[in-house]
Amino acid sequence: MKKVLFVGMVFGALALTSCKKDYTCDFGMEGVPNQEYTDLDKDEADAAESACKLVGGTWSEK
């Protein structure tokens, strides 16, 4: 029973880490629209966050 529970927890953790989320990069300047990012996985979100912060934006999850 413990093995079944452990395997279930592993698959549950994998399912949660592969979720895609929506993010926003706010540049904080009037007249410059926020950049919306939809359905990014973790690797894509990390790359977009780096690019956002590189140009002085604020990264947030929707």
Buried (B, 14 or more C-beta within 10 A) or exposed (E): EEEEEEEEEEEEEEEEEEEEBEBBBBBEEEEEEEBEBEEBEEEBBEEBBEEBEEEEBEBEEE
